[in-house]
């Protein structure tokens, strides 16, 4: 039983090494380019409630709420409250 576990662990370790080695520089450069294009990824955090969705700006602490207008399918985000400092 111990030999079987060792074989499985060795096989999975080798598979992971091949996957890491298989990543090309082109893929890495594409990911770096994407991170430069969207530097504030993760800045806005969703906060959900039963009937509303808020969005918090983690940089400033502002809360935004979604408002639907008559005839507008997408709605808009408006400043709801601001946390006290």
C-alpha positions, 0 to 999 in steps of 0.5 A: 500500500505504501508503494502505491501511494508513493507512485501516485504522489510521484505521478501527480508531482511530475504532472504538476512540474510538466504543467508549470514548465509548459507555460510559455513566455508568451502566455506570461507576457499576455497576463502581465499586459492584462494586469497593466491594462486593469490595474485596479482589478478588485477595487469594487466589492459587491455587497448583496442584500435580499432586494438590493446590491451595493458596491463598495469602493475599497479605496475610498470607502464609498458605497454605491447602490444600483438603481433601475429607472423606468424603461432602462434595462441596465440601470446605473450606480449612484452614491448611496452613503459614505462611511464616516472617518 
